[in-house]
Amino acid sequence: MHFHFPAWLLKSLAAIGVWNLLDKLVEPVVKAIYHHFINRHDESVWVVVRKPKFKELFATQAGVQIYGVKDEIPYPLSEISATVGRKESNVLKSLKRLEKAGKVRDIHGGWQRAR
Protein backbone atom coordinates (compact mmCIF):
# COMPACT_ATOMS: atom_id res chain seq x y z
CA MET A 1 0.00 0.00 0.00
CA HIS A 2 1.44 3.29 -1.10
CA PHE A 3 0.15 6.60 0.31
CA HIS A 4 0.06 9.79 -1.81
CA PHE A 5 -0.31 13.24 -0.33
CA PRO A 6 -3.11 15.31 -1.84
CA ALA A 7 -1.90 17.83 -4.41
CA TRP A 8 -3.49 20.73 -2.53
CA LEU A 9 -1.51 19.81 0.60
CA LEU A 10 1.77 19.71 -1.30
CA LYS A 11 1.03 23.06 -2.94
CA SER A 12 0.14 24.57 0.42
CA LEU A 13 3.31 23.31 2.04
CA ALA A 14 5.37 24.61 -0.89
CA ALA A 15 3.70 28.02 -0.61
CA ILE A 16 4.43 28.15 3.12
CA GLY A 17 8.05 27.23 2.48
CA VAL A 18 8.43 29.90 -0.19
CA TRP A 19 6.77 32.46 2.09
CA ASN A 20 9.15 31.61 4.94
CA LEU A 21 12.10 31.89 2.61
CA LEU A 22 10.91 35.27 1.32
CA ASP A 23 10.22 36.42 4.86
CA LYS A 24 13.78 35.57 5.91
CA LEU A 25 15.40 37.15 2.86
CA VAL A 26 13.21 40.10 1.91
CA GLU A 27 12.38 41.58 5.31
CA PRO A 28 16.03 42.33 6.30
CA VAL A 29 16.69 43.88 2.89
CA VAL A 30 13.61 46.12 3.11
CA LYS A 31 14.55 47.18 6.64
CA ALA A 32 18.12 47.97 5.59
CA ILE A 33 16.90 50.09 2.66
CA TYR A 34 14.42 51.91 4.92
CA HIS A 35 17.10 52.70 7.52
CA HIS A 36 19.50 53.86 4.80
CA PHE A 37 17.01 56.41 3.48
CA ILE A 38 16.01 57.53 6.99
CA ASN A 39 19.66 58.08 7.89
CA ARG A 40 20.20 60.10 4.71
CA HIS A 41 17.08 62.13 5.51
CA ASP A 42 18.29 62.84 9.08
CA GLU A 43 21.85 63.69 7.96
CA SER A 44 21.03 67.31 7.05
CA VAL A 45 19.65 67.91 10.55
CA TRP A 46 22.67 66.20 12.13
CA VAL A 47 25.05 68.41 10.11
CA VAL A 48 23.47 71.52 11.67
CA VAL A 49 23.24 70.28 15.25
CA ARG A 50 26.65 68.65 15.48
CA LYS A 51 28.37 72.04 15.17
CA PRO A 52 28.40 73.68 18.59
CA LYS A 53 26.62 77.01 18.79
CA PHE A 54 28.21 79.49 21.15
CA LYS A 55 27.06 82.63 22.85
CA GLU A 56 29.95 84.90 23.68
CA LEU A 57 29.87 86.15 27.23
CA PHE A 58 31.70 89.04 28.78
CA ALA A 59 32.60 88.09 32.30
CA THR A 60 33.92 90.31 35.03
CA GLN A 61 36.51 88.90 37.38
CA ALA A 62 37.90 91.07 40.19
CA GLY A 63 36.68 94.19 38.42
CA VAL A 64 38.38 93.26 35.13
CA GLN A 65 36.26 92.34 32.11
CA ILE A 66 37.25 89.08 30.44
CA TYR A 67 36.19 88.83 26.79
CA GLY A 68 35.74 85.71 24.78
CA VAL A 69 34.30 83.42 27.44
CA LYS A 70 32.01 81.14 25.45
CA ASP A 71 28.94 79.24 26.55
CA GLU A 72 27.43 76.54 24.33
CA ILE A 73 23.73 77.08 23.68
CA PRO A 74 21.18 74.81 21.98
CA TYR A 75 19.70 75.39 18.53
CA PRO A 76 16.00 76.30 18.50
CA LEU A 77 13.82 74.02 16.38
CA SER A 78 12.80 76.95 14.18
CA GLU A 79 16.44 77.76 13.35
CA ILE A 80 17.25 74.15 12.42
CA SER A 81 14.09 73.99 10.30
CA ALA A 82 14.97 77.20 8.45
CA THR A 83 18.55 76.06 7.87
CA VAL A 84 17.63 72.69 6.35
CA GLY A 85 14.52 74.01 4.57
CA ARG A 86 12.05 71.53 6.04
CA LYS A 87 8.89 71.79 8.12
CA GLU A 88 9.40 71.88 11.88
CA SER A 89 7.35 68.71 12.35
CA ASN A 90 9.66 66.78 9.99
CA VAL A 91 12.78 68.20 11.63
CA LEU A 92 11.42 67.23 15.04
CA LYS A 93 10.96 63.63 13.87
CA SER A 94 14.58 63.58 12.69
CA LEU A 95 15.74 65.05 16.00
CA LYS A 96 13.82 62.39 17.94
CA ARG A 97 15.48 59.65 15.88
CA LEU A 98 18.90 61.26 16.42
CA GLU A 99 18.14 61.51 20.14
CA LYS A 100 17.27 57.82 20.23
CA ALA A 101 20.60 57.10 18.51
CA GLY A 102 22.38 59.12 21.22
CA LYS A 103 23.62 61.87 18.90
CA VAL A 104 21.60 64.85 20.15
CA ARG A 105 19.73 65.90 23.26
CA ASP A 106 16.83 68.18 24.04
CA ILE A 107 17.81 71.05 26.31
CA HIS A 108 14.97 73.30 27.44
CA GLY A 109 13.25 73.33 24.07
CA GLY A 110 16.47 73.58 22.06
CA TRP A 111 18.70 70.90 20.59
CA GLN A 112 22.43 70.31 20.74
CA ARG A 113 24.85 67.48 20.15
CA ALA A 114 25.22 64.96 22.92
CA ARG A 115 28.58 65.03 24.61
C-alpha positions as CSV (number, residue, x, y, z in Angstrom):
1,M,0.0,0.0,0.0
2,H,1.4,3.3,-1.1
3,F,0.1,6.6,0.3
4,H,0.1,9.8,-1.8
5,F,-0.3,13.2,-0.3
6,P,-3.1,15.3,-1.8
7,A,-1.9,17.8,-4.4
8,W,-3.5,20.7,-2.5
9,L,-1.5,19.8,0.6
10,L,1.8,19.7,-1.3
11,K,1.0,23.1,-2.9
12,S,0.1,24.6,0.4
13,L,3.3,23.3,2.0
14,A,5.4,24.6,-0.9
15,A,3.7,28.0,-0.6
16,I,4.4,28.1,3.1
17,G,8.0,27.2,2.5
18,V,8.4,29.9,-0.2
19,W,6.8,32.5,2.1
20,N,9.2,31.6,4.9
21,L,12.1,31.9,2.6
22,L,10.9,35.3,1.3
23,D,10.2,36.4,4.9
24,K,13.8,35.6,5.9
25,L,15.4,37.2,2.9
26,V,13.2,40.1,1.9
27,E,12.4,41.6,5.3
28,P,16.0,42.3,6.3
29,V,16.7,43.9,2.9
30,V,13.6,46.1,3.1
31,K,14.5,47.2,6.6
32,A,18.1,48.0,5.6
33,I,16.9,50.1,2.7
34,Y,14.4,51.9,4.9
35,H,17.1,52.7,7.5
36,H,19.5,53.9,4.8
37,F,17.0,56.4,3.5
38,I,16.0,57.5,7.0
39,N,19.7,58.1,7.9
40,R,20.2,60.1,4.7
41,H,17.1,62.1,5.5
42,D,18.3,62.8,9.1
43,E,21.8,63.7,8.0
44,S,21.0,67.3,7.0
45,V,19.6,67.9,10.6
46,W,22.7,66.2,12.1
47,V,25.1,68.4,10.1
48,V,23.5,71.5,11.7
49,V,23.2,70.3,15.2
50,R,26.7,68.6,15.5
51,K,28.4,72.0,15.2
52,P,28.4,73.7,18.6
53,K,26.6,77.0,18.8
54,F,28.2,79.5,21.2
55,K,27.1,82.6,22.9
56,E,30.0,84.9,23.7
57,L,29.9,86.2,27.2
58,F,31.7,89.0,28.8
59,A,32.6,88.1,32.3
60,T,33.9,90.3,35.0
61,Q,36.5,88.9,37.4
62,A,37.9,91.1,40.2
63,G,36.7,94.2,38.4
64,V,38.4,93.3,35.1
65,Q,36.3,92.3,32.1
66,I,37.2,89.1,30.4
67,Y,36.2,88.8,26.8
68,G,35.7,85.7,24.8
69,V,34.3,83.4,27.4
70,K,32.0,81.1,25.5
71,D,28.9,79.2,26.5
72,E,27.4,76.5,24.3
73,I,23.7,77.1,23.7
74,P,21.2,74.8,22.0
75,Y,19.7,75.4,18.5
76,P,16.0,76.3,18.5
77,L,13.8,74.0,16.4
78,S,12.8,77.0,14.2
79,E,16.4,77.8,13.3
80,I,17.2,74.2,12.4
81,S,14.1,74.0,10.3
82,A,15.0,77.2,8.5
83,T,18.5,76.1,7.9
84,V,17.6,72.7,6.4
85,G,14.5,74.0,4.6
86,R,12.0,71.5,6.0
87,K,8.9,71.8,8.1
88,E,9.4,71.9,11.9
89,S,7.4,68.7,12.4
90,N,9.7,66.8,10.0
91,V,12.8,68.2,11.6
92,L,11.4,67.2,15.0
93,K,11.0,63.6,13.9
94,S,14.6,63.6,12.7
95,L,15.7,65.1,16.0
96,K,13.8,62.4,17.9
97,R,15.5,59.6,15.9
98,L,18.9,61.3,16.4
99,E,18.1,61.5,20.1
100,K,17.3,57.8,20.2
101,A,20.6,57.1,18.5
102,G,22.4,59.1,21.2
103,K,23.6,61.9,18.9
104,V,21.6,64.9,20.1
105,R,19.7,65.9,23.3
106,D,16.8,68.2,24.0
107,I,17.8,71.0,26.3
108,H,15.0,73.3,27.4
109,G,13.3,73.3,24.1
110,G,16.5,73.6,22.1
111,W,18.7,70.9,20.6
112,Q,22.4,70.3,20.7
113,R,24.8,67.5,20.1
114,A,25.2,65.0,22.9
115,R,28.6,65.0,24.6
